[in-house]
Amino acid sequence: MNRLLAGLTAVALALTAVAGCGGKQRTEQAAGGQECTAAAGRITIATGNSGGVYYVLGGGLAQLISNNTALRATAAETGASVQNIQQLSAGTYDVAFSLADTAADAVAGKGSFDGQAQHIQALARIYPNSTQVLVRTDSGINSVADMRGKRISTGSPKSGTEVIANRLLEAAGLDPAADIQAQRLDLAKTADGIKAGTLDGLVWSGGLPTAQLTDIVTSMRDRVKFLDVTPLLPKLKRVNEVYDSGVIPAAAYGQPADVPTIVVPNLLLVREDFPVGSACAITRLLVDHKAELASVHPAAKDISRELASRTAPVPLHPGARQALGVGG
């Protein structure tokens, strides 16, 4: 009897140990799943000018997050990239759209960030921005160098467009502060100025198509034209390797032919301390629900899981790494 009791006790202890191990494994798996679950709360997304793609997609992303997670997200109109990063770092916003060149300056503490490295990380590389240089045909402008003395909208103050506009002008041998009549205007005021004749041209960095540019081209037809700025690409690549060649397809604005241009990726950014679970959940929404975002704006079609992790030199957030299945 004693031997029987001892045997039963041993079996019971063994079963308890197995159950304990199984329970621990289930807990770890549950914890792993929870890491990609956003906790309840509210977040604000910094976008850009109301006529631009950031603003449109930001609103779509906010709705997507609110519909699929415990977070309640809202999108805010801003001056775009530089301002977005500054106010992201200050805690005004929780998520921000930015051009990759501006974000690279931010982590290095150079350019507009003047020695103050920003503690930001990326959730994903998203769609590319096309540099769109549009001029009135009666302006006499056939290249960026021809902008000397002309009235040019270089974009909103502290925007990624302004950064690229100034770099294009410098690459063409012009001083943005002295050699052109720079107008630091948002896209709505820029469109009004081109149509009214108070501006000779504009620089815009945005997705294709951008609604305000569609409005200009549709209303003015052959009185405006896009410029090929790719001859300046080698000089821009010396400033930042993220610049690359691309095209504005003829179909984007109903033009007679494709226009070669310079493109730069966009990034979705957060602070370093952004919760891992929320970062993971938002990143998964971006890549798994891109069709829903593309229904808001076609630029989202260019979001891809394969390219999403390519955010260097901006570090990828640990939650985004988990969502995309990439190493640390």
Disulfide bonds with the S-S distance in Angstrom:
Cys36-Cys280 1.91
